[in-house]
Amino acid sequence: MLYILGARLLPDEQVRIALTKMDGIGPKKAIQLCYRLGISGNIKMNELTKYQIDQIEQMIAQDHVVHWELKRGERADIERLISISCYRGIRHQDGLPLRGQRTHTNARTARKLIRK
């Protein structure tokens, strides 16, 4: 197993596909990252040298918000909505859908969790 910034990447996948397994990096960013580093996106992760892996880590760390940083930012946004008691914050707090979805017949799992 290969770990880059806390994300587990499979060694037998292509570099461009393996990078998309990280939160915050999609197919386009993965291809751009490979191009900027001069690495072919079609080679396997286990074929990369230690130097190339370090380059990937450094490039991701300085240019992209990924994995735990992204999740921490999302959680902070939700906490802010809850603290100012806006409609979306109240719906988050109650565990209900917050984008106008129907709750009379759908969203049963959310309502079951509230009852317990």
N, CA, C and O of each residue as an XYZ file, in Angstrom:
464
protein
N       0.829     -1.189      0.000
C       0.000      0.000      0.000
C       0.870      1.248      0.000
O       1.934      1.299      0.617
N       0.390      2.224     -0.696
C       1.097      3.491     -0.790
C       0.201      4.573     -0.208
O      -0.968      4.682     -0.578
N       0.738      5.360      0.690
C      -0.033      6.435      1.309
C       0.540      7.781      0.889
O       1.741      8.023      1.015
N      -0.332      8.656      0.387
C       0.058     10.018      0.061
C      -0.890     10.940      0.793
O      -2.091     10.948      0.519
N      -0.362     11.718      1.722
C      -1.131     12.662      2.531
C      -2.341     12.003      3.193
O      -3.429     12.578      3.215
N      -2.152     10.815      3.725
C      -3.205     10.133      4.455
C      -4.188      9.352      3.609
O      -5.079      8.705      4.158
N      -4.058      9.389      2.294
C      -4.972      8.646      1.423
C      -4.276      7.368      0.952
O      -3.127      7.405      0.513
N      -4.973      6.255      1.046
C      -4.416      4.966      0.638
C      -4.606      4.789     -0.859
O      -5.731      4.844     -1.356
N      -3.525      4.580     -1.570
C      -3.568      4.407     -3.023
C      -3.099      2.996     -3.377
O      -2.107      2.512     -2.833
N      -3.808      2.348     -4.279
C      -3.460      0.991     -4.677
C      -2.260      0.997     -5.615
O      -2.194      1.828     -6.521
N      -1.310      0.084     -5.414
C      -0.081      0.093     -6.227
C      -0.271     -0.373     -7.665
O       0.553     -0.050     -8.521
N      -1.332     -1.124     -7.958
C      -1.490     -1.648     -9.307
C      -2.408     -0.799    -10.185
O      -2.849     -1.260    -11.238
N      -2.704      0.439     -9.764
C      -3.522      1.342    -10.573
C      -2.636      2.358    -11.291
O      -1.513      2.635    -10.870
N      -3.165      2.904    -12.380
C      -2.446      3.954    -13.082
C      -2.401      5.202    -12.193
O      -3.284      5.408    -11.360
N      -1.386      6.017    -12.373
C      -1.179      7.193    -11.527
C      -2.374      8.137    -11.614
O      -2.862      8.606    -10.586
N      -2.851      8.422    -12.825
C      -3.946      9.386    -12.976
C      -5.231      8.879    -12.343
O      -6.036      9.681    -11.868
N      -5.442      7.578    -12.324
C      -6.644      7.007    -11.719
C      -6.487      6.927    -10.203
O      -7.434      7.199     -9.464
N      -5.303      6.558     -9.742
C      -5.068      6.436     -8.307
C      -5.177      7.789     -7.609
O      -5.670      7.863     -6.483
N      -4.724      8.857     -8.261
C      -4.800     10.182     -7.646
C      -6.235     10.651     -7.463
O      -6.518     11.437     -6.559
N      -7.143     10.180     -8.311
C      -8.544     10.588     -8.173
C      -9.202      9.952     -6.956
O     -10.299     10.364     -6.580
N      -8.576      8.972     -6.333
C      -9.116      8.363     -5.121
C      -8.981      9.303     -3.923
O      -9.630      9.099     -2.897
N      -8.150     10.321     -4.051
C      -7.990     11.296     -2.972
C      -9.126     12.305     -3.043
O      -9.483     12.766     -4.126
N      -9.694     12.649     -1.892
C     -10.743     13.661     -1.850
C     -10.162     14.994     -2.291
O      -9.117     15.411     -1.791
N     -10.826     15.662     -3.219
C     -10.391     16.969     -3.678
C      -9.615     16.951     -4.977
O      -9.311     18.011     -5.524
N      -9.286     15.771     -5.486
C      -8.578     15.661     -6.761
C      -9.440     14.830     -7.706
O      -9.708     13.656     -7.453
N      -9.865     15.453     -8.789
C     -10.664     14.772     -9.795
C      -9.797     14.367    -10.971
O      -8.577     14.520    -10.927
N     -10.421     13.852    -12.025
C      -9.650     13.394    -13.186
C      -8.839     14.500    -13.847
O      -7.696     14.278    -14.247
N      -9.417     15.681    -13.964
C      -8.719     16.787    -14.632
C      -7.503     17.239    -13.830
O      -6.430     17.449    -14.397
N      -7.662     17.391    -12.514
C      -6.529     17.796    -11.672
C      -5.445     16.736    -11.653
O      -4.260     17.066    -11.609
N      -5.833     15.463    -11.687
C      -4.852     14.379    -11.683
C      -4.002     14.417    -12.951
O      -2.785     14.242    -12.893
N      -4.646     14.646    -14.099
C      -3.914     14.721    -15.366
C      -2.997     15.938    -15.382
O      -1.856     15.852    -15.836
N      -3.497     17.085    -14.881
C      -2.670     18.293    -14.819
C      -1.455     18.081    -13.917
O      -0.354     18.531    -14.233
N      -1.661     17.398    -12.801
C      -0.575     17.132    -11.863
C       0.508     16.270    -12.508
O       1.698     16.548    -12.361
N       0.092     15.227    -13.222
C       1.058     14.364    -13.916
C       1.824     15.147    -14.978
O       3.034     14.980    -15.126
N       1.113     16.006    -15.721
C       1.748     16.791    -16.775
C       2.775     17.754    -16.192
O       3.878     17.885    -16.722
N       2.412     18.432    -15.095
C       3.334     19.399    -14.485
C       4.588     18.739    -13.935
O       5.657     19.349    -13.918
N       4.462     17.486    -13.483
C       5.621     16.780    -12.942
C       6.387     16.004    -14.000
O       7.464     15.477    -13.721
N       5.846     15.928    -15.211
C       6.523     15.192    -16.279
C       6.414     13.688    -16.120
O       7.263     12.943    -16.609
N       5.368     13.241    -15.436
C       5.149     11.811    -15.221
C       4.027     11.369    -16.157
O       3.021     12.063    -16.301
N       4.204     10.225    -16.786
C       3.132      9.685    -17.617
C       2.000      9.216    -16.709
O       2.242      8.532    -15.715
N       0.776      9.579    -17.045
C      -0.357      9.191    -16.225
C      -0.730      7.735    -16.379
O      -1.540      7.219    -15.609
N      -0.150      7.058    -17.366
C      -0.515      5.667    -17.643
C       0.350      4.642    -16.920
O       0.021      3.456    -16.932
N       1.442      5.061    -16.293
C       2.267      4.084    -15.576
C       1.604      3.734    -14.249
O       0.774      4.485    -13.736
N       1.979      2.596    -13.711
C       1.386      2.115    -12.457
C       2.049      2.819    -11.264
O       3.173      3.311    -11.360
N       1.331      2.853    -10.153
C       1.847      3.519     -8.954
C       3.098      2.831     -8.421
O       3.997      3.499     -7.911
N       3.171      1.494     -8.532
C       4.344      0.787     -8.007
C       5.582      0.970     -8.879
O       6.674      0.570     -8.478
N       5.436      1.564    -10.059
C       6.582      1.837    -10.929
C       7.218      3.194    -10.650
O       8.281      3.503    -11.188
N       6.569      4.012     -9.804
C       7.123      5.330     -9.483
C       8.303      5.192     -8.537
O       8.334      4.299     -7.690
N       9.269      6.082     -8.688
C      10.403      6.102     -7.773
C      10.022      6.879     -6.512
O       9.016      7.589     -6.482
N      10.827      6.732     -5.496
C      10.582      7.451     -4.234
C      10.627      8.965     -4.465
O       9.857      9.711     -3.860
N      11.517      9.408     -5.327
C      11.635     10.832     -5.648
C      10.358     11.356     -6.306
O       9.886     12.443     -5.974
N       9.803     10.583     -7.239
C       8.575     11.009     -7.913
C       7.397     11.067     -6.938
O       6.558     11.963     -7.027
N       7.337     10.116     -6.013
C       6.269     10.118     -5.009
C       6.395     11.342     -4.111
O       5.397     11.978     -3.774
N       7.622     11.667     -3.727
C       7.844     12.875     -2.914
C       7.448     14.130     -3.676
O       6.878     15.053     -3.094
N       7.745     14.174     -4.974
C       7.342     15.318     -5.801
C       5.826     15.460     -5.841
O       5.297     16.566     -5.733
N       5.130     14.337     -5.997
C       3.662     14.357     -6.023
C       3.127     14.890     -4.701
O       2.231     15.733     -4.687
N       3.676     14.399     -3.581
C       3.240     14.855     -2.257
C       3.452     16.355     -2.094
O       2.565     17.058     -1.609
N       4.617     16.849     -2.495
C       4.909     18.273     -2.348
C       3.981     19.122     -3.205
O       3.483     20.150     -2.747
N       3.745     18.703     -4.445
C       2.894     19.463     -5.354
C       1.459     19.516     -4.825
O       0.818     20.566     -4.868
N       0.965     18.400     -4.333
C      -0.400     18.355     -3.799
C      -0.492     19.207     -2.541
O      -1.465     19.939     -2.357
N       0.507     19.117     -1.679
C       0.474     19.854     -0.414
C       0.477     21.366     -0.631
O      -0.179     22.093      0.115
N       1.197     21.847     -1.633
C       1.285     23.292     -1.816
C       0.194     23.880     -2.703
O      -0.110     25.067     -2.587
N      -0.405     23.079     -3.590
C      -1.361     23.629     -4.551
C      -2.816     23.251     -4.309
O      -3.708     23.969     -4.760
N      -3.088     22.152     -3.616
C      -4.458     21.640     -3.527
C      -4.895     21.465     -2.079
O      -4.084     21.174     -1.200
N      -6.187     21.648     -1.849
C      -6.787     21.351     -0.549
C      -7.374     19.958     -0.681
O      -8.318     19.744     -1.441
N      -6.811     19.005      0.064
C      -7.239     17.622     -0.093
C      -7.499     16.953      1.252
O      -7.082     17.433      2.306
N      -8.184     15.857      1.175
C      -8.458     14.879      2.212
C      -8.908     15.505      3.518
O      -9.996     16.078      3.565
N      -8.119     15.420      4.583
C      -8.594     15.858      5.896
C      -8.792     17.363      5.955
O      -9.666     17.833      6.684
N      -8.006     18.132      5.208
C      -8.200     19.592      5.184
C      -9.559     19.935      4.578
O     -10.252     20.832      5.059
N      -9.933     19.221      3.526
C     -11.209     19.435      2.855
C     -12.369     19.076      3.777
O     -13.351     19.812      3.868
N     -12.249     17.941      4.458
C     -13.300     17.515      5.378
C     -13.412     18.466      6.568
O     -14.515     18.736      7.042
N     -12.286     18.974      7.051
C     -12.307     19.921      8.165
C     -12.989     21.219      7.752
O     -13.734     21.814      8.530
N     -12.727     21.655      6.516
C     -13.384     22.862      6.019
C     -14.879     22.681      5.868
O     -15.649     23.585      6.193
N     -15.306     21.513      5.375
C     -16.738     21.238      5.239
C     -17.412     21.231      6.600
O     -18.494     21.794      6.767
N     -16.771     20.590      7.577
C     -17.341     20.521      8.929
C     -17.432     21.922      9.536
O     -18.407     22.232     10.221
N     -16.430     22.772      9.294
C     -16.451     24.140      9.821
C     -17.591     24.934      9.189
O     -18.229     25.743      9.862
N     -17.852     24.709      7.899
C     -18.960     25.396      7.230
C     -20.299     25.003      7.843
O     -21.162     25.852      8.067
N     -20.467     23.708      8.112
C     -21.714     23.236      8.708
C     -21.873     23.780     10.123
O     -22.968     24.184     10.514
N     -20.796     23.791     10.886
C     -20.847     24.342     12.256
C     -21.216     25.821     12.233
O     -21.946     26.292     13.105
N     -20.718     26.554     11.244
C     -21.050     27.973     11.131
C     -22.536     28.147     10.840
O     -23.186     29.016     11.421
N     -23.075     27.324      9.942
C     -24.509     27.395      9.638
C     -25.350     27.090     10.874
O     -26.367     27.741     11.112
N     -24.929     26.107     11.654
C     -25.656     25.759     12.872
C     -25.570     26.882     13.891
O     -26.560     27.190     14.555
N     -24.401     27.500     14.025
C     -24.221     28.537     15.053
C     -25.022     29.804     14.758
O     -25.444     30.495     15.686
N     -25.238     30.117     13.476
C     -26.013     31.324     13.178
C     -27.506     31.026     13.065
O     -28.307     31.922     12.797
N     -27.875     29.758     13.272
C     -29.272     29.308     13.286
C     -30.039     29.682     12.023
O     -31.195     30.101     12.089
N     -29.391     29.529     10.882
C     -30.113     29.750      9.625
C     -30.898     28.483      9.288
O     -30.744     27.456      9.950
N     -31.725     28.559      8.276
C     -32.585     27.433      7.909
C     -31.757     26.175      7.636
O     -32.071     25.096      8.138
N     -30.702     26.323      6.840
C     -29.865     25.162      6.517
C     -29.192     24.596      7.755
O     -29.041     23.381      7.880
N     -28.785     25.470      8.674
C     -28.161     25.005      9.909
C     -29.120     24.218     10.776
O     -28.744     23.201     11.359
N     -30.364     24.684     10.867
C     -31.369     23.980     11.661
C     -31.663     22.610     11.045
O     -31.794     21.621     11.766
N     -31.766     22.550      9.708
C     -32.015     21.276      9.039
C     -30.845     20.309      9.241
O     -31.059     19.112      9.428
N     -29.599     20.825      9.204
C     -28.435     19.986      9.491
C     -28.532     19.440     10.905
O     -28.292     18.256     11.139
N     -28.880     20.299     11.837
C     -28.957     19.928     13.240
C     -30.016     18.845     13.463
O     -29.808     17.922     14.251
N     -31.149     18.959     12.768
C     -32.228     17.998     12.924
C     -32.035     16.739     12.090
O     -32.784     15.775     12.244
N     -31.044     16.739     11.214
C     -30.784     15.577     10.379
C     -31.786     15.398      9.260
O     -32.030     14.275      8.819
N     -32.368     16.483      8.796
C     -33.363     16.445      7.731
C     -32.759     16.954      6.430
O     -31.729     17.628      6.454
N     -33.389     16.642      5.278
C     -32.903     17.182      4.006
C     -33.007     18.698      3.992
O     -33.962     19.257      4.531
N     -32.044     19.364      3.386
C     -32.044     20.819      3.488
C     -32.130     21.529      2.152
O     -32.007     22.753      2.115
N     -32.332     20.830      1.072
C     -32.410     21.491     -0.227
C     -33.813     21.408     -0.824
O     -33.967     21.348     -2.043
N     -34.824     21.403      0.024
C     -36.190     21.457     -0.458
C     -36.793     20.126     -0.837
O     -37.857     20.087     -1.455
N     -36.133     19.019     -0.479
C     -36.699     17.725     -0.830
C     -37.944     17.441      0.000
O     -38.144     17.993      1.081
N     -38.760     16.571     -0.543
C     -40.000     16.177      0.104
C     -39.682     15.284      1.317
O     -38.827     14.402      1.233
N     -40.372     15.517      2.437
C     -40.131     14.697      3.624
C     -41.378     13.941      4.061
O     -41.313     13.152      5.004
N     -42.506     14.161      3.405
C     -43.737     13.483      3.811
C     -43.626     11.974      3.575
O     -43.979     11.179      4.446
N     -43.136     11.582      2.398
C     -43.018     10.158      2.113
C     -41.568      9.707      1.969
O     -41.283      8.520      2.130
N     -40.670     10.592      1.679
C     -39.264     10.216      1.501
C     -38.458     10.657      2.722
O     -39.024     11.173      3.686
N     -37.167     10.460      2.686
C     -36.240     10.819      3.768
C     -36.589     10.076      5.046
O     -36.453     10.618      6.143
N     -37.039      8.837      4.905
C     -37.448      8.065      6.081
C     -36.261      7.729      6.986
O     -36.404      7.715      8.208
N     -35.110      7.463      6.407
C     -33.969      7.125      7.257
C     -33.596      8.293      8.140
O     -33.259      8.097      9.308
N     -33.648      9.497      7.618
C     -33.322     10.675      8.416
C     -34.317     10.829      9.564
O     -33.927     11.177     10.679
N     -35.606     10.569      9.298
C     -36.611     10.719     10.341
C     -36.540      9.574     11.348
O     -36.861      9.773     12.519
N     -36.130      8.387     10.922
C     -35.965      7.261     11.860
C     -34.830      7.554     12.828
O     -34.931      7.235     14.013
N     -33.758      8.153     12.344
C     -32.635      8.465     13.210
C     -33.020      9.494     14.265
O     -32.470      9.487     15.367
N     -33.957     10.377     13.938
C     -34.366     11.408     14.883
C     -35.168     10.790     16.029
O     -35.018     11.199     17.181
N     -36.023      9.805     15.719
C     -36.888      9.198     16.730
C     -36.113      8.482     17.804
O     -36.540      8.468     18.959
N     -34.986      7.885     17.465
C     -34.239      7.060     18.437
C     -33.570      7.883     19.500
O     -32.910      7.334     20.382
